[in-house]
Amino acid sequence: MLAQAAWKDLNAKQSEYQAAILRALVTGDQEAAEKIRQEAHDMLDNCFDMNAEAARAQMTILKR
C-alpha cells in the first residue's frame, strides 16, 4: 500500500516536472526544472526500493 502511494506521488511529481519544463522554455530557468527532475528521479528510486521490499515480504509470507 505504501508503494502504491509512492507511485501516486511520483506521478504528481512528473506533472510538476512537465509544468516546470514549460516554464523553463518561457523564462529560461533550467535550474528549477532540473531540481524537480532530480526530485522525481529520487522518488523513482524510492519506489523501486519499496517495490523490492514488498516483494521480499510477500515471498517470506508465501514460504511460511
C-alpha angles and dihedrals in degrees: 000000000000090000090053091053090050091053089051090052090049091053089052090050089052090056090048090051092050090052090049091053090053090049090048090055089055101037102026092234100143093161093068092051091046092051091053091045090054091048090052091048091052090049090051090053090051091049091053091048092051092048090052091048091049091049091051091050091050092049090051091051092047092050092058 
